């Protein structure tokens, strides 16, 4: 059974979140398209907030899963 690809904006959000949790800069956003860039930056912001709150490692992954369900 083939697996469907996820929505590009969901993928951009997830990658932005992972970048933010690692404490990396938002200046490395790889997207030029405004919608994908905005999704990536939203994920980055959530990731930075979780990083500041100490939610790294397993708790960060759980938080990402919770954010994806919204």
Residue pairs with C-beta under 8 A, 6 or more apart in sequence:
8 36
9 35
9 36
9 39
10 39
10 68
12 31
12 36
12 37
12 39
12 40
12 43
13 39
13 40
13 42
13 43
13 68
14 43
14 64
14 68
15 30
15 40
15 43
16 29
16 39
16 40
16 41
16 42
16 43
16 44
16 47
17 43
17 44
17 46
17 47
17 50
17 64
17 67
18 43
18 47
18 64
19 26
19 28
19 43
19 44
19 47
20 26
20 43
20 44
20 45
20 46
20 47
20 48
20 49
20 50
20 51
21 47
21 48
21 50
21 51
21 55
21 56
21 60
21 64
22 47
22 51
23 48
23 51
26 41
26 44
29 37
29 40
29 41
29 44
30 40
31 37
31 40
46 63
46 67
47 60
50 56
50 60
50 63
51 60
55 63
